[in-house]
Amino acid sequence: MNKSLKIVTIGGGSGLASLLRGLKTDFEKLTAIVTMADDGHSTGSLRRDFNVLPPGDLRSCIVALADEEHLYHKLLSYRFPHGRGLKGHNLGNLLLVALEDITGSFKKAIQEFSRILAIKGQVMPSTYEDAIISAKLQNGRVVWGESTITIAGHRSPIKKISIHPESASANPDAVRAIEKADVILIGPGSLYTSVIPNFLLKEICRAVASSRAKKIFICNVSTERGETEGYTVADHIKTLINHSDSQIFDWCLVNSRLILKSSGKRLGEVKNISTDEEKIGRYKIKKADIIDEKNPLYHDSQKLSKEIVKLIR
């Protein structure tokens, strides 16, 4: 395997961080393009109070690519349990906001944060614009903001996600990385609020669709409360394509092992998913055991990276 292949990942949330955690042992040239739709908890407060772009998902991905990840993860994921003005805030998020103030730009803040942690690869936002997403639900209601969409989506299924302003432009560095990529990995992550928002930026959608790289969609190992309850693998594929372009991937990597086979009170409507199909539409299906046995709602980082290596070969 050529470790110098240019690998571009597109997504957000804990799913993208988990993917990067595994890939950094197998590849040297990694670029993570991260959604800017997050507006919950510490990130949401910082967006409102300091008029900054959401730092949370970027921070998670940067830490995932760090050399001493375990220590940094504990430190930079630390959430203040009390304190006026500090309660609920994440230390890593505060550091990114401080670095933006010191360096004068969010881009430089990300670069300095990455340099301090000596990360393997680079992390960049999908856009530098202050964008927000909305969801139209099956009952006709429209809700605004990532943090409210999943709550409303549990009561009525999500029909369509939109980005505002619609004219929001992609980060040019992200587009250039896609154009130079040998492999493009989409997901895993919350389908509607972490993966799809990146493709609502026309430049990113167009660049991925026209790329001649090997393009792989990593389907989630489970459904997600408030977003994809009751979804099959085919539903994940259809939803992503309906919001983007049919050419954004050729392969779909699917988990083959089911641990949570039925819903329970603790997990609501969540369960593991797989498929018996070898193709769904034009998309080739690759099945493998890529589930985390201890946390079966998520991928196992190392298993996932090994299967990606096989698929690239």
PALUM-841408 format. One record per residue (C-alpha): residue number from 1; residue in one letter; x, y, z. Coordinates in pm, 1 decimal, decimal comma. Layout:
+-----+-----+----------+----------+----------+
|   n | res |        x |        y |        z |
+-----+-----+----------+----------+----------+
| NUM |   A |        X |        Y |        Z |
...
+-----+-----+----------+----------+----------+
END
This chain:
+-----+-----+----------+----------+----------+
|   n | res |        x |        y |        z |
+-----+-----+----------+----------+----------+
|   1 |   M |      0,0 |      0,0 |      0,0 |
|   2 |   N |    125,6 |    343,7 |   -100,2 |
|   3 |   K |    116,6 |    540,8 |    227,3 |
|   4 |   S |    169,5 |    865,7 |     35,8 |
|   5 |   L |   -170,2 |    851,0 |   -135,9 |
|   6 |   K |   -361,1 |   1176,3 |    -89,5 |
|   7 |   I |   -663,0 |   1084,1 |    124,0 |
|   8 |   V |   -947,0 |   1334,4 |    168,1 |
|   9 |   T |  -1221,4 |   1270,4 |    422,4 |
|  10 |   I |  -1549,4 |   1462,5 |    430,5 |
|  11 |   G |  -1788,2 |   1467,9 |    725,9 |
|  12 |   G |  -1804,4 |   1582,5 |   1085,1 |
|  13 |   G |  -1886,3 |   1489,2 |   1441,4 |
|  14 |   S |  -1751,3 |   1185,0 |   1623,4 |
|  15 |   G |  -1773,8 |    970,6 |   1308,5 |
|  16 |   L |  -1507,8 |   1163,0 |   1118,9 |
|  17 |   A |  -1279,1 |   1178,7 |   1422,5 |
|  18 |   S |  -1307,1 |    801,1 |   1462,8 |
|  19 |   L |  -1215,9 |    747,8 |   1097,9 |
|  20 |   L |   -910,2 |    974,4 |   1122,7 |
|  21 |   R |   -795,4 |    795,4 |   1437,8 |
|  22 |   G |   -752,3 |    477,0 |   1234,5 |
|  23 |   L |   -630,3 |    627,0 |    907,3 |
|  24 |   K |   -335,0 |    811,5 |   1063,2 |
|  25 |   T |   -155,2 |    478,8 |   1116,7 |
|  26 |   D |   -189,4 |    377,7 |    749,6 |
|  27 |   F |   -154,9 |    703,4 |    554,2 |
|  28 |   E |     75,4 |   1006,3 |    561,8 |
|  29 |   K |   -121,3 |   1259,9 |    355,1 |
|  30 |   L |   -457,5 |   1308,2 |    519,8 |
|  31 |   T |   -695,6 |   1599,8 |    476,3 |
|  32 |   A |  -1014,9 |   1624,1 |    679,9 |
|  33 |   I |  -1287,8 |   1853,4 |    548,3 |
|  34 |   V |  -1523,1 |   1926,9 |    836,0 |
|  35 |   T |  -1882,0 |   2049,8 |    839,8 |
|  36 |   M |  -1954,2 |   2387,7 |    997,1 |
|  37 |   A |  -2316,4 |   2312,7 |   1088,1 |
|  38 |   D |  -2264,6 |   2246,0 |   1460,7 |
|  39 |   D |  -2446,2 |   2485,9 |   1693,4 |
|  40 |   G |  -2498,4 |   2290,6 |   2014,0 |
|  41 |   H |  -2359,2 |   2299,6 |   2369,2 |
|  42 |   S |  -2023,0 |   2480,2 |   2406,3 |
|  43 |   T |  -1990,8 |   2536,4 |   2031,4 |
|  44 |   G |  -2332,1 |   2701,0 |   2008,2 |
|  45 |   S |  -2259,7 |   2933,7 |   2299,3 |
|  46 |   L |  -1927,0 |   3039,8 |   2149,2 |
|  47 |   R |  -2088,5 |   3105,6 |   1810,4 |
|  48 |   R |  -2340,8 |   3336,2 |   1974,3 |
|  49 |   D |  -2113,3 |   3507,9 |   2226,7 |
|  50 |   F |  -1799,4 |   3558,1 |   2014,8 |
|  51 |   N |  -1939,0 |   3550,2 |   1659,2 |
|  52 |   V |  -1696,9 |   3271,3 |   1564,5 |
|  53 |   L |  -1727,9 |   2966,4 |   1342,4 |
|  54 |   P |  -1809,7 |   2640,5 |   1526,5 |
|  55 |   P |  -1486,5 |   2495,4 |   1670,9 |
|  56 |   G |  -1616,9 |   2164,6 |   1814,1 |
|  57 |   D |  -1593,2 |   1923,6 |   1519,2 |
|  58 |   L |  -1263,6 |   2075,7 |   1403,2 |
|  59 |   R |  -1116,0 |   2032,8 |   1750,4 |
|  60 |   S |  -1224,7 |   1666,2 |   1764,4 |
|  61 |   C |  -1061,1 |   1592,7 |   1427,9 |
|  62 |   I |   -738,1 |   1775,2 |   1514,5 |
|  63 |   V |   -708,3 |   1582,1 |   1841,6 |
|  64 |   A |   -777,1 |   1253,9 |   1657,7 |
|  65 |   L |   -474,2 |   1319,0 |   1434,1 |
|  66 |   A |   -243,2 |   1414,4 |   1722,4 |
|  67 |   D |     65,0 |   1207,3 |   1816,1 |
|  68 |   E |    -24,5 |   1186,2 |   2184,1 |
|  69 |   E |   -394,6 |   1154,4 |   2122,5 |
|  70 |   H |   -499,9 |    988,9 |   2449,1 |
|  71 |   L |   -356,5 |   1265,5 |   2668,9 |
|  72 |   Y |   -470,7 |   1546,1 |   2440,8 |
|  73 |   H |   -816,3 |   1395,2 |   2409,2 |
|  74 |   K |   -866,7 |   1394,4 |   2786,6 |
|  75 |   L |   -728,3 |   1747,5 |   2822,3 |
|  76 |   L |   -889,1 |   1916,2 |   2523,1 |
|  77 |   S |  -1225,1 |   1739,9 |   2565,7 |
|  78 |   Y |  -1243,1 |   1855,9 |   2927,7 |
|  79 |   R |  -1575,0 |   2025,1 |   2994,5 |
|  80 |   F |  -1591,8 |   2264,8 |   3287,8 |
|  81 |   P |  -1849,4 |   2128,6 |   3537,6 |
|  82 |   H |  -1910,2 |   2463,7 |   3705,6 |
|  83 |   G |  -1795,6 |   2823,6 |   3715,9 |
|  84 |   R |  -1971,4 |   3138,2 |   3605,4 |
|  85 |   G |  -1924,8 |   3175,2 |   3231,0 |
|  86 |   L |  -1723,9 |   2851,6 |   3211,2 |
|  87 |   K |  -1978,2 |   2582,2 |   3299,3 |
|  88 |   G |  -2042,1 |   2353,1 |   3003,9 |
|  89 |   H |  -1759,2 |   2490,1 |   2792,8 |
|  90 |   N |  -1499,1 |   2263,7 |   2635,8 |
|  91 |   L |  -1132,3 |   2354,5 |   2693,3 |
|  92 |   G |  -1026,4 |   2276,7 |   2335,9 |
|  93 |   N |  -1302,8 |   2496,0 |   2195,7 |
|  94 |   L |  -1191,4 |   2785,7 |   2418,0 |
|  95 |   L |   -831,8 |   2745,1 |   2300,6 |
|  96 |   L |   -936,3 |   2763,7 |   1934,5 |
|  97 |   V |  -1137,5 |   3080,5 |   2001,4 |
|  98 |   A |   -839,9 |   3232,4 |   2185,9 |
|  99 |   L |   -603,8 |   3140,8 |   1900,9 |
| 100 |   E |   -835,8 |   3308,7 |   1650,7 |
| 101 |   D |   -819,8 |   3628,3 |   1855,5 |
| 102 |   I |   -440,1 |   3605,3 |   1884,5 |
| 103 |   T |   -366,2 |   3518,5 |   1520,2 |
| 104 |   G |   -638,1 |   3733,3 |   1368,0 |
| 105 |   S |   -808,4 |   3459,6 |   1165,4 |
| 106 |   F |   -986,9 |   3129,0 |   1212,6 |
| 107 |   K |   -771,1 |   2969,2 |    943,0 |
| 108 |   K |   -448,7 |   3061,2 |   1123,9 |
| 109 |   A |   -599,2 |   2945,0 |   1454,5 |
| 110 |   I |   -662,9 |   2598,2 |   1309,2 |
| 111 |   Q |   -311,3 |   2585,3 |   1164,4 |
| 112 |   E |   -149,5 |   2686,5 |   1494,6 |
| 113 |   F |   -363,2 |   2445,9 |   1695,9 |
| 114 |   S |   -263,4 |   2168,8 |   1453,0 |
| 115 |   R |    105,1 |   2265,1 |   1479,1 |
| 116 |   I |     99,4 |   2266,1 |   1859,2 |
| 117 |   L |    -44,9 |   1914,0 |   1862,4 |
| 118 |   A |    191,3 |   1799,0 |   1580,9 |
| 119 |   I |    -92,4 |   1632,6 |   1393,2 |
| 120 |   K |    -50,2 |   1387,0 |   1105,7 |
| 121 |   G |   -234,6 |   1557,8 |    822,2 |
| 122 |   Q |   -445,7 |   1871,4 |    800,3 |
| 123 |   V |   -793,8 |   1969,3 |    910,8 |
| 124 |   M |  -1000,4 |   2242,3 |    746,2 |
| 125 |   P |  -1359,2 |   2371,8 |    753,6 |
| 126 |   S |  -1582,4 |   2309,1 |    452,8 |
| 127 |   T |  -1667,9 |   2680,2 |    454,1 |
| 128 |   Y |  -1554,9 |   2998,0 |    630,6 |
| 129 |   E |  -1903,3 |   3149,5 |    608,1 |
| 130 |   D |  -2136,4 |   3170,8 |    906,5 |
| 131 |   A |  -2385,6 |   2918,3 |    770,4 |
| 132 |   I |  -2675,7 |   2742,6 |    939,9 |
| 133 |   I |  -2885,2 |   2443,7 |    833,4 |
| 134 |   S |  -3260,2 |   2394,1 |    840,5 |
| 135 |   A |  -3472,7 |   2083,0 |    804,7 |
| 136 |   K |  -3813,6 |   2038,4 |    647,9 |
| 137 |   L |  -3999,0 |   1759,5 |    825,2 |
| 138 |   Q |  -4258,1 |   1516,9 |    691,0 |
| 139 |   N |  -4530,1 |   1706,4 |    880,2 |
| 140 |   G |  -4441,1 |   2024,4 |    689,5 |
| 141 |   R |  -4270,7 |   2197,5 |    980,0 |
| 142 |   V |  -3932,9 |   2369,7 |    922,2 |
| 143 |   V |  -3679,5 |   2373,1 |   1207,6 |
| 144 |   W |  -3353,0 |   2564,7 |   1224,2 |
| 145 |   G |  -3014,6 |   2467,7 |   1366,4 |
| 146 |   E |  -2833,1 |   2137,0 |   1401,4 |
| 147 |   S |  -2905,5 |   2106,9 |   1772,1 |
| 148 |   T |  -3284,4 |   2127,5 |   1727,5 |
| 149 |   I |  -3313,7 |   1920,4 |   1409,8 |
| 150 |   T |  -3252,8 |   1582,4 |   1574,6 |
| 151 |   I |  -3504,2 |   1657,2 |   1851,4 |
| 152 |   A |  -3773,1 |   1755,7 |   1602,3 |
| 153 |   G |  -3672,8 |   1470,3 |   1368,8 |
| 154 |   H |  -3762,6 |   1214,0 |   1633,5 |
| 155 |   R |  -4121,7 |   1343,5 |   1634,0 |
| 156 |   S |  -4152,4 |   1373,6 |   1255,4 |
| 157 |   P |  -3900,6 |   1230,2 |   1002,9 |
| 158 |   I |  -3664,7 |   1466,1 |    820,4 |
| 159 |   K |  -3758,3 |   1522,8 |    457,7 |
| 160 |   K |  -3493,2 |   1767,7 |    339,0 |
| 161 |   I |  -3193,5 |   1961,4 |    471,5 |
| 162 |   S |  -3102,7 |   2308,7 |    343,1 |
| 163 |   I |  -2814,5 |   2547,7 |    408,5 |
| 164 |   H |  -2848,3 |   2921,3 |    469,0 |
| 165 |   P |  -2747,5 |   3137,0 |    305,1 |
| 166 |   E |  -2798,3 |   2921,5 |     -5,1 |
| 167 |   S |  -2516,2 |   3117,5 |   -168,5 |
| 168 |   A |  -2266,0 |   3005,7 |     97,8 |
| 169 |   S |  -1937,6 |   2924,6 |    -75,0 |
| 170 |   A |  -1696,1 |   2644,7 |      3,1 |
| 171 |   N |  -1348,4 |   2686,7 |    146,4 |
| 172 |   P |  -1121,6 |   2711,4 |   -164,3 |
| 173 |   D |   -852,3 |   2507,2 |     13,2 |
| 174 |   A |  -1102,4 |   2224,8 |     64,3 |
| 175 |   V |  -1198,4 |   2229,6 |   -303,0 |
| 176 |   R |   -830,2 |   2217,5 |   -409,0 |
| 177 |   A |   -767,0 |   1923,7 |   -174,3 |
| 178 |   I |  -1056,7 |   1733,9 |   -332,7 |
| 179 |   E |   -927,2 |   1807,4 |   -682,8 |
| 180 |   K |   -584,5 |   1663,2 |   -591,3 |
| 181 |   A |   -714,2 |   1360,7 |   -398,4 |
| 182 |   D |   -634,1 |    999,2 |   -485,4 |
| 183 |   V |   -904,8 |    870,7 |   -251,3 |
| 184 |   I |  -1216,2 |   1048,2 |   -118,8 |
| 185 |   L |  -1394,9 |    909,6 |    187,2 |
| 186 |   I |  -1744,2 |   1032,8 |    274,2 |
| 187 |   G |  -1864,2 |    976,7 |    631,2 |
| 188 |   P |  -1922,3 |    817,0 |    867,3 |
| 189 |   G |  -2127,8 |   1052,4 |   1080,5 |
| 190 |   S |  -2476,9 |   1186,3 |   1137,0 |
| 191 |   L |  -2622,4 |   1170,0 |    786,9 |
| 192 |   Y |  -2832,0 |   1487,0 |    789,5 |
| 193 |   T |  -2629,1 |   1711,5 |   1019,3 |
| 194 |   S |  -2264,3 |   1603,9 |    969,2 |
| 195 |   V |  -2230,9 |   1453,4 |    619,7 |
| 196 |   I |  -2491,7 |   1614,2 |    394,2 |
| 197 |   P |  -2423,7 |   1981,6 |    490,8 |
| 198 |   N |  -2081,5 |   1960,2 |    321,6 |
| 199 |   F |  -2246,8 |   1871,3 |     -9,1 |
| 200 |   L |  -2494,0 |   2157,2 |     11,8 |
| 201 |   L |  -2191,3 |   2372,4 |    -74,1 |
| 202 |   K |  -2203,7 |   2360,3 |   -453,2 |
| 203 |   E |  -1827,4 |   2381,5 |   -507,6 |
| 204 |   I |  -1759,6 |   2077,3 |   -287,0 |
| 205 |   C |  -2039,2 |   1874,5 |   -442,4 |
| 206 |   R |  -1918,8 |   1957,4 |   -793,3 |
| 207 |   A |  -1552,5 |   1886,3 |   -713,2 |
| 208 |   V |  -1626,9 |   1544,0 |   -563,8 |
| 209 |   A |  -1866,9 |   1446,9 |   -842,9 |
| 210 |   S |  -1611,9 |   1531,4 |  -1113,2 |
| 211 |   S |  -1312,6 |   1377,5 |   -932,0 |
| 212 |   R |  -1145,2 |   1069,1 |  -1077,8 |
| 213 |   A |  -1030,1 |    957,2 |   -732,4 |
| 214 |   K |  -1151,5 |    636,0 |   -574,4 |
| 215 |   K |  -1466,3 |    749,3 |   -393,4 |
| 216 |   I |  -1610,9 |    557,8 |    -98,8 |
| 217 |   F |  -1918,4 |    629,4 |    112,0 |
| 218 |   I |  -1881,0 |    479,0 |    460,6 |
| 219 |   C |  -2232,4 |    396,7 |    574,0 |
| 220 |   N |  -2307,4 |    424,6 |    944,9 |
| 221 |   V |  -2316,7 |     96,5 |   1137,4 |
| 222 |   S |  -2646,3 |    192,2 |   1301,1 |
| 223 |   T |  -2950,9 |    408,8 |   1263,4 |
| 224 |   E |  -2958,6 |    732,2 |   1461,9 |
| 225 |   R |  -3232,0 |    866,7 |   1683,6 |
| 226 |   G |  -3393,1 |   1176,1 |   1534,9 |
| 227 |   E |  -3216,5 |   1142,2 |   1198,6 |
| 228 |   T |  -3230,5 |    796,3 |   1041,7 |
| 229 |   E |  -3469,2 |    590,1 |   1254,7 |
| 230 |   G |  -3589,6 |    291,6 |   1051,1 |
| 231 |   Y |  -3342,7 |    358,4 |    765,8 |
| 232 |   T |  -3181,6 |     81,9 |    562,4 |
| 233 |   V |  -2842,6 |    105,4 |    388,8 |
| 234 |   A |  -3031,7 |    184,0 |     67,7 |
| 235 |   D |  -3213,3 |    468,0 |    245,7 |
| 236 |   H |  -2879,0 |    617,7 |    354,5 |
| 237 |   I |  -2751,1 |    605,4 |     -3,5 |
| 238 |   K |  -3071,0 |    748,5 |   -152,3 |
| 239 |   T |  -3082,5 |   1033,7 |    100,0 |
| 240 |   L |  -2721,1 |   1134,5 |     41,9 |
| 241 |   I |  -2760,3 |   1127,3 |   -337,5 |
| 242 |   N |  -3087,7 |   1320,5 |   -329,5 |
| 243 |   H |  -2904,7 |   1601,9 |   -148,8 |
| 244 |   S |  -2594,5 |   1598,9 |   -368,6 |
| 245 |   D |  -2500,4 |   1422,8 |   -694,4 |
| 246 |   S |  -2517,4 |   1060,8 |   -807,6 |
| 247 |   Q |  -2146,5 |   1068,5 |   -898,9 |
| 248 |   I |  -2003,1 |   1159,1 |   -555,8 |
| 249 |   F |  -1911,0 |    796,7 |   -479,2 |
| 250 |   D |  -1878,5 |    456,4 |   -644,9 |
| 251 |   W |  -1834,0 |    222,4 |   -348,1 |
| 252 |   C |  -2028,8 |    191,7 |    -24,5 |
| 253 |   L |  -1854,6 |     29,4 |    273,2 |
| 254 |   V |  -2110,8 |   -141,2 |    498,1 |
| 255 |   N |  -2083,9 |   -313,6 |    833,9 |
| 256 |   S |  -2155,4 |   -687,7 |    815,1 |
| 257 |   R |  -2195,0 |   -770,1 |   1183,6 |
| 258 |   L |  -2512,8 |   -699,4 |   1377,4 |
| 259 |   I |  -2485,0 |   -665,5 |   1755,4 |
| 260 |   L |  -2787,0 |   -446,0 |   1833,4 |
| 261 |   K |  -3049,9 |   -633,7 |   1634,8 |
| 262 |   S |  -3358,6 |   -478,5 |   1789,3 |
| 263 |   S |  -3444,3 |   -152,8 |   1957,6 |
| 264 |   G |  -3456,1 |   -122,6 |   2332,9 |
| 265 |   K |  -3563,7 |    134,4 |   2588,1 |
| 266 |   R |  -3211,0 |    265,5 |   2641,6 |
| 267 |   L |  -3140,7 |    311,6 |   2271,6 |
| 268 |   G |  -3482,8 |    420,7 |   2155,2 |
| 269 |   E |  -3528,1 |    329,6 |   1787,6 |
| 270 |   V |  -3160,4 |    266,4 |   1721,4 |
| 271 |   K |  -3024,2 |    -61,3 |   1580,9 |
| 272 |   N |  -2736,8 |   -189,3 |   1368,1 |
| 273 |   I |  -2787,1 |   -212,5 |    991,8 |
| 274 |   S |  -2635,6 |   -409,4 |    705,4 |
| 275 |   T |  -2745,4 |   -536,9 |    362,6 |
| 276 |   D |  -2740,4 |   -857,4 |    158,4 |
| 277 |   E |  -2706,0 |   -665,7 |   -168,0 |
| 278 |   E |  -2382,1 |   -664,2 |   -369,9 |
| 279 |   K |  -2495,9 |   -352,8 |   -555,3 |
| 280 |   I |  -2751,4 |    -85,1 |   -475,0 |
| 281 |   G |  -2825,7 |    107,1 |   -791,0 |
| 282 |   R |  -2489,7 |    185,8 |   -950,4 |
| 283 |   Y |  -2302,8 |    158,3 |   -621,1 |
| 284 |   K |  -2086,1 |   -141,8 |   -538,8 |
| 285 |   I |  -2124,1 |   -270,7 |   -184,0 |
| 286 |   K |  -1828,0 |   -389,6 |     26,2 |
| 287 |   K |  -1927,7 |   -561,3 |    351,9 |
| 288 |   A |  -1694,8 |   -616,0 |    648,0 |
| 289 |   D |  -1691,8 |   -640,4 |   1027,0 |
| 290 |   I |  -1611,8 |   -277,1 |   1110,0 |
| 291 |   I |  -1822,2 |   -235,5 |   1423,0 |
| 292 |   D |  -1693,7 |   -144,2 |   1768,2 |
| 293 |   E |  -1792,3 |   -435,6 |   1991,4 |
| 294 |   K |  -1783,3 |   -225,6 |   2309,4 |
| 295 |   N |  -1975,9 |     64,0 |   2153,1 |
| 296 |   P |  -2186,9 |    -90,4 |   1875,6 |
| 297 |   L |  -2342,2 |    236,8 |   1762,7 |
| 298 |   Y |  -2005,0 |    330,0 |   1612,8 |
| 299 |   H |  -1723,8 |    203,9 |   1392,5 |
| 300 |   D |  -1403,3 |     51,2 |   1524,1 |
| 301 |   S |  -1130,1 |    290,6 |   1402,8 |
| 302 |   Q |   -866,0 |     25,4 |   1333,7 |
| 303 |   K |  -1103,5 |   -223,3 |   1169,8 |
| 304 |   L |  -1239,4 |     55,2 |    950,1 |
| 305 |   S |   -895,7 |    170,5 |    834,9 |
| 306 |   K |   -786,7 |   -185,7 |    748,7 |
| 307 |   E |  -1095,2 |   -238,8 |    531,6 |
| 308 |   I |  -1039,2 |     92,8 |    355,5 |
| 309 |   V |   -681,8 |    -14,4 |    278,0 |
| 310 |   K |   -817,1 |   -341,1 |    129,0 |
| 311 |   L |  -1075,8 |   -156,2 |    -75,5 |
| 312 |   I |   -819,1 |     87,6 |   -212,6 |
| 313 |   R |   -602,0 |   -205,3 |   -319,3 |
+-----+-----+----------+----------+----------+
END
